[in-house]
């Protein structure tokens, strides 16, 4: 029995190596997976899961956690009574660790084939032909964003999640080359409630069920952008910076509320960068923002304050390490690439106009 389990474990390792080689070295096969296999598979998942109003992915995580906890307790119980079980205690603990490792390899293979392989794609900005040599003029960029927010603010309307989902799905159908149509609940509220927000997580994608979730307390002013970001993940955009860029490119072609949301979210990143360079100049520019939008930004900053805790810091470090393992050298800082990417996109738009958003 033990020998059979060992053989299965070795086969899984070999399969994992083959999958990684597939994504790294077989260009034609990788292109087929991106453009045909993944859209077909994700369409099935959307058809099955998106009409369910709650997150099955969250239930999966809860069940997985319970299984691991019970398994660990069962394995550790004989160790606690080592005088009675002797060497059998460590044998049982070793079996548990082997099962966890073997199952982990299986989950990782499924993760790669069901979605994670998108981490091996070229950055979306490179695919779109954005000029990476162009440097951002932060003062000009923040001035333009503030002017845009001031123009859009009178037309901004606070949308609920159902309305945002509805408009977002129409946006992806109208403005992108998305190869499948999302239906039902594109993005769902997290079953973990405000705990997600307190961990500093506005939204997240479950690669095992293909579902996107958002936190309970995300401010409405940035919610359209956050949901558009999570739908980008569903559409096969894995890198966080790329998902931000896709969300920005789509929201800026939508109605006033979505354009306002994109500008507000982008302003958060640009303000942070410009404050590092020249806080005095940034403060003078920020004073030009209308009062209503400044109050909304205060709400956003208070929302961010919820995540100032040790658990959030630990989770952020873990996610930073995860992203670095998934072809993103900048880790969690890759979210901030939206500053340069959006600047380059707008310069490109001034030259050739607004283009259809290419996802594949």
Beta strands, then each sheet from edge to edge (+ up, - down):
strand 1: 187-189
strand 2: 203-206
strand 3: 211-214
sheet 1: 1+ 3+ 2-
end
